[in-house]
Amino acid sequence: MPPPSTSVATPDHAYTEVTRRETVPLLPIAKVYPRPGSGKTLGVTIITIAVLLSGWWFITARAWVEPLFLPSPAAVWLAAQQAWSGNIQGGLPLLQHLAWSLIRVFGAFLLAAISAVPLGLLMGTNRIVRGIFDPILEFYRPLPPLAYLPLIVIWFGIDETAKILLIYLACFAPIAVATRAGVIKVASEQLHAALSMGASQWQLLRHVILPAALPDILTGLRIAIGFGWTTLVAAEMVAATAGVGQLVLNASSFLRTDIVIMGIILIGIVAYLFDLLMRRLERKLVPWKAHT
């Protein structure tokens, strides 16, 4: 931009441009402040796990707690080796137990995701659908799975249908509620902008509502898989002969605390790995979420 100029009158009534030069100070470089809580946590996580394992080993090495209540890490590792080879009650190897649990949990989770996400979108965009399904969801969502487990057994028997249905119901409500919440949070300006450019209802849903609600949907999926693993033990109470939950229940009957803790750790590791996968997927699908 050229410097400002002024016009002054001369004796012959002609006007001459007189340029006034000014020194404009340079602005300082903008400083970007990190968001509260941002930054990598891998080092903190590793230290935390190391402290917990060290504390566990120290307590059991000093015999401050009876092995029946808290077995040592070495005893739990030995129990894992025995379970891997099938040298425990039931005779099935650990890999087979884990495979059955994964099929039940992730099978029910997948069915819940492909049915709850569309329902949540409809509940957020259609008042009639919301009026029908909102009281149903809010009624059964707080109920613990053990409350309606007897009814599921009576209605569907004791085969795999009852187990998968129980986990499905535990996963369905969080996904549907999170999806509906994501749709409601879509900014009105985005909707009006799309409609003013002639977008159809399908285009509005596909290109505006769904991307805007995706962060909440992914959060609902992460919460749902946690409910799925929580419900696994209750589901495998129904005449199951294989599964990590059944393994834990069977071990508790024989006071095998080492196997119980091994099963708990195994469930936690699998659930945590899936959560890490969902976080990575979230960073790929909704990279803008980290900047909102």
N, C-alpha and C positions, 0 to 999 in steps of 0.2 A: 504494500500500500504506500503510495507516495506521500511525502510529508505535507502537512497542511500549508496553505499559502494564503496571503492576504492581498487585497487590491488597494492601492493608494492613488490619489489624484495628483497629476503633474500640472505645471503652469499652463501648458498648452491643452489642458483638459483631456489629455489622453491618459489611459490607465495602464500602469505597468505592474506586472506581477512581481511581488516581493516574497520570496520564499523564506519561511521561518523554519530553521532546522532545530530539531529537539532531539535529545538523547533519551531513548526509551529503555528503561532498565529491563534486564532479562529476568524472567520468572524462574523461580527455583524448580527443580525437577520434582514432579509429584511423587510422594511417598505412598506406597501401597501397604496398608496394614493387614496382617493376616486375620482371618476370621477366628473368633474364640473357639478353641478346641481343635483347630486344624493342625495338620502335621502328621508325620508317620508315627506309628505306635508299635512297630515290630520289636524294637529293642525293649520297650517297657513290657510287652507281652512275654517275651522270652525270660526276662528277669522275674516276672511274676510267677511263671510256671516253675522256674528253678527254685524260687523261695518256697512255694507250696510243696514241691516234692521233697526239698530238704527238710522242711518242717515235719512232713509226714514221716520221713525216715528217722529223724531225730526222736520224735515222740515214741515211735514203735521200738527203736533201738534202746531207749531208756526204760522201756516197759511201763510207761506211765498209763497206758490203756491196755486192757486185756486183748489178746489176739482175736477173741471171739467178736469183739466189738469193732476193732480196727486192726486188721492184719497188716503186716509190713509190706512195703513195695515188692520185696523179693517173693513173698508168699503169693501176692496177686499175680506177679509175672509167672510163677510156677503154675498157678491155676490157669492162666491163659494158655500156657504150653499144653497142659492136660486137656483143656477144652478144644484146642486146635486139633489134637490127635483123637479126640472123642473119648478120652479116658475119664469121663464123668458120668453122672446119672443120665440115663437115656441112651448113651452110646453114640450120639450123633456128633460129628465134628463141628467146630465153631463156624466154619465157613458156610455150612449148610444152614445153621441157625440164622446167620447174618443174611444169607440170600433170601430166606423166607420173609424175614422182617423187612428187607428192602423192597421186595415185591409188594408186600401189603401196604407199607407206608407210602411209597412213591406211586404205586398204582392208584391208591385212594386220593393222593394229593393231585395227581394229574387229572383224574376225573373231576375233582372239586374245582380245579383251576379252569378247565374248559367249560364248566357250567356256571360257576359263580361269577366270573368276570363279565360274561354277557348279561347276566341278571343284574349285576351291580350297575352296568351301563344303562340298562333299561330303567332301573329304579331311580337313577339320577336324572334321566331325561323324560320320564313319563310318570305323571302323578298317579295314574290308575295302577300301574305295576307297583309303584312304591306303596300305595295304599293297601295292596293285596299282600305283598311279601314282607313289608317292614314289621308288622306285628308278629308275624311268624318267626322271623329271624331274631327279633329282640326277645321273643318268649323262650326259644330253645337255646339261644347263644350262651346264657349264663349257666345252663344246666350242666353239671358234670357228666361225663360219659357213663359212669357207673349208674347214674340215675335211670337212664333209659336202656341200659344194656339188657336187663331182663326182658323188656318188650321186644327188642331186636331178636333175641334168642327165640322167643315164642313165635314171632312172625316169620323169621327166616331160617330157623334151625341153628345148627352148630358148625356148619361148614364155613368155607372161606367167604361166602357172601356176607355173613353177619360180621366178620372181622373187618372186611374192607368197608362195609357200610358204616360201621362205628367210627373208623378213622376218617372216612369221607365227611360225615356230619361234623366232626371236630374241625376239619380244615375248611369246610364250606363257608361258615358264617364269617370268619375273619376276612376272607378274600372278598366276599360280597360287600361287607360293610366298608372295607377300605376302598374298594372300587367306587362305591356310591359317594364316599367322602371326597375322592379325587375328582369326580365329575362335578360335584357341587362347588368345589374350589376353583373351577375354571373361570378366568376373568371375563366379565361381561364385555369388555372392550374387544377381546378376541372373537367372541361370538358375533358381536355386531359388525366387526370388520369383515368377517367371512360372509355373513348374510348380505351385507351391502354390496359385495362383489358377486352376488348371485349364486352362492354355494347352496347345494341341495342339502337335505337332511342327512343323507348318507355321507356326503363330502364333509359336512360339518362334524359328524361323528368320527369319520376316519382321519381327517387332517387337523382337527382342532381339539376335540374333546378327548379322544384317546391318547394323543401324545401328552396333553397337559395333565391327564390323570395317571399317566404311566408311573411316575414316582410313587404315588400312593398304592398303586396296584402291586408294584414290586415289594413295597414294605408289607402289604397284606400277605403276599406269598411267603415272605420270610417268617412272619408271625405264624402263618398257618402250618408250615412244616414243623415248627416247634410244638404246636398243639398235636400234630400227627404223631410225633415221637412220644409225647406225653401220654397219648391215648393207646399207644402200642401195647403197653403192659396190660391194660384193661381188655383190649381186643384179644390178646393171646391167652387170656384166662378162659376163653370159650373153647374148651376141648382141643387146644392146640398141642401138637406133638413136637413142633419145631418153631424156632424163633428166639431172638435174644430176650424178649420179654418173658417167654415161657421158660427159658433157661434160668433167668433171675428168680422167677417165682419158684421153680423147682429146687433151686439151690437154697433158697431161704427156708424151705421146708426141712432141709437137712442141716440147717445152721452152717452152710458153707458161705461164710461172709466174704471169703476171698473171691469166690466166683461171682457173688452179688456185686461187689465193687468192680470186678473186671467187666461185668456186663454193663454197669452204669458208665464206666469210662469209655467203653466201646460205643455205646449209644451217643454219648456226648461228643466223641471225636467225629463220628459220621455226621451228626447234625451240624457241628461246627464247620466241617469241610464243605457241606452243602451251603451253609450261610456265606462262607467265603466266596463260593462260586456265584451266589446270587449278588453279592456286593460287586464282584467283577463285572457281571452282566449289567448291573445297574449303571456302572461307570461307562459302559459301552453304549447303552441305550439312551440314557438320560445324562449326558455329560454336563448339561447346564445346571443340574441340581446342586452341584458343588459351589456354584456361584450365585445362588439365590438366597 
